[in-house]
Amino acid sequence: MSVLVFLIVAGLFLFYIIEIDHLIDESGQGATGNALIYTHYLIFIGLGMVTVSLGFLKEKEVHPLFLLAFLFIGLALFYLGSLFLAIHNQPDRRLTKRLLGSMGLVAFVSFLLASFLASNSLFLALLVCLMTWSLTLLFLNFNRQTAKKRQEKVD
């Protein structure tokens, strides 16, 4: 279980780093520091909720539906906060409707599967791990594709 929790957190971290480190327009045109700070509140609150939820996985006293709701609301806040940062992405690295649709589909299917088997904490952790890494790999692939297109324009 601990390995799954670590992998979930690592996947969330990598998703965040791709957005912040690779996609954001560092020239900062049109971006205020306040907007970036306030967006991070969603990310921090989401991470806090995910952390608490992952700690509750082993607790038998926590109702499975509460755990499921708290965990997925936390994940939604994290991902929404991260994706709100995308309005500050470099012009050639704007998120596509296809990427956002794929990410939404992965999250929705994961939530549906988790809601049917919420009482099994190992399954829930495994499913969230798979969802987190699926979303991160979609995002990583998008980053690679846009970087490749940018390099082709330079060459």
C-alpha positions in Angstrom: 0.0 0.0 0.0 2.8 2.4 0.8 4.3 2.0 -2.6 1.0 2.9 -4.2 0.7 6.0 -2.1 4.2 7.0 -3.1 3.4 6.4 -6.8 0.3 8.5 -6.5 2.1 11.4 -5.0 5.0 11.1 -7.5 2.5 11.1 -10.4 0.8 14.3 -9.0 4.2 15.9 -8.6 5.3 15.1 -12.1 2.0 16.4 -13.5 2.5 19.7 -11.6 6.2 20.0 -12.7 5.2 19.5 -16.4 2.8 22.4 -16.2 4.9 24.7 -14.1 8.3 24.0 -15.5 7.7 23.2 -19.1 4.4 24.7 -20.3 4.0 28.1 -18.5 5.1 31.2 -20.4 7.9 32.5 -18.3 7.8 36.0 -19.9 4.7 36.5 -17.7 2.9 38.7 -20.2 -0.7 39.0 -19.0 -0.1 37.1 -15.8 -0.2 38.6 -12.4 1.5 37.1 -9.4 -1.8 37.1 -7.6 -3.6 35.0 -10.2 -0.8 32.4 -9.9 -0.9 32.5 -6.1 -4.7 32.1 -5.9 -4.6 29.2 -8.4 -2.2 27.5 -6.1 -4.7 27.6 -3.3 -6.8 25.0 -5.2 -3.7 22.9 -5.6 -2.7 23.0 -2.0 -6.2 22.3 -0.7 -6.5 19.4 -3.2 -3.1 18.0 -2.1 -4.2 18.3 1.6 -7.4 16.4 0.9 -5.6 13.7 -1.1 -3.0 13.3 1.7 -5.7 12.9 4.3 -7.7 10.5 2.2 -4.6 8.3 1.5 -4.0 8.3 5.3 -7.6 7.1 5.8 -7.2 4.2 3.4 -6.2 1.9 6.3 -8.8 3.2 8.7 -11.8 0.9 9.1 -13.9 3.6 10.8 -14.0 5.8 7.8 -17.1 5.3 5.6 -15.9 4.1 2.1 -18.2 6.6 0.3 -16.9 9.5 2.4 -13.3 8.4 1.6 -14.1 8.1 -2.1 -15.8 11.5 -2.2 -13.0 13.3 -0.2 -10.3 11.7 -2.3 -11.8 12.5 -5.7 -12.8 16.0 -4.6 -9.2 16.5 -3.6 -7.9 15.1 -6.9 -10.4 17.3 -8.8 -9.2 20.4 -6.9 -5.5 19.6 -7.6 -6.1 18.9 -11.3 -8.4 21.9 -11.8 -5.9 24.2 -10.1 -3.1 22.8 -12.2 -5.1 23.2 -15.4 -6.2 26.7 -14.5 -2.5 27.6 -14.7 -2.7 26.5 -18.4 -4.1 29.9 -19.3 -0.6 31.2 -18.8 0.9 28.5 -21.1 3.2 29.5 -24.0 1.1 30.2 -27.1 2.2 27.1 -28.9 1.6 24.9 -25.8 -2.1 25.7 -25.1 -4.0 22.6 -24.0 -6.1 21.0 -26.7 -9.7 20.0 -26.5 -8.6 16.4 -27.3 -6.2 16.4 -24.4 -8.8 17.8 -22.0 -11.4 15.4 -23.2 -9.1 12.4 -22.8 -8.2 13.5 -19.3 -11.8 14.0 -18.4 -12.7 10.6 -19.7 -9.9 8.9 -17.7 -11.0 10.7 -14.5 -14.7 9.9 -15.1 -14.2 6.2 -15.8 -11.8 6.0 -12.8 -14.4 7.6 -10.5 -17.1 5.2 -11.8 -15.0 2.2 -11.2 -14.0 3.4 -7.8 -17.6 4.1 -6.8 -18.5 0.5 -7.4 -15.6 -0.9 -5.4 -15.0 1.8 -2.8 -15.0 -0.5 0.1 -11.7 -2.2 -1.0 -9.0 0.2 0.0 -6.2 -1.6 -2.0 -8.3 -1.5 -5.1 -9.0 2.2 -4.6 -5.3 3.0 -4.1 -4.4 1.0 -7.2 -7.1 2.6 -9.3 -6.1 6.1 -8.2 -2.5 5.3 -8.9 -3.4 4.1 -12.4 -5.6 7.2 -12.9 -2.9 9.6 -11.7 -0.2 8.0 -14.0 -2.6 7.8 -16.9 -3.3 11.6 -16.6 0.4 12.3 -16.1 1.4 10.2 -19.1 -1.2 12.0 -21.3 0.2 15.3 -20.1 3.8 14.2 -20.7 2.9 13.0 -24.2 1.4 16.4 -24.9 4.5 18.1 -23.6 6.7 16.0 -25.8 4.5 16.6 -28.9 4.5 20.3 -28.5 8.2 20.4 -27.8 8.8 18.4 -30.9 6.7 20.7 -33.0 8.6 23.7 -31.6 11.9 22.1 -32.4 10.8 21.4 -36.0 9.9 25.1 -36.4 13.4 26.1 -35.2 15.1 23.6 -37.6 
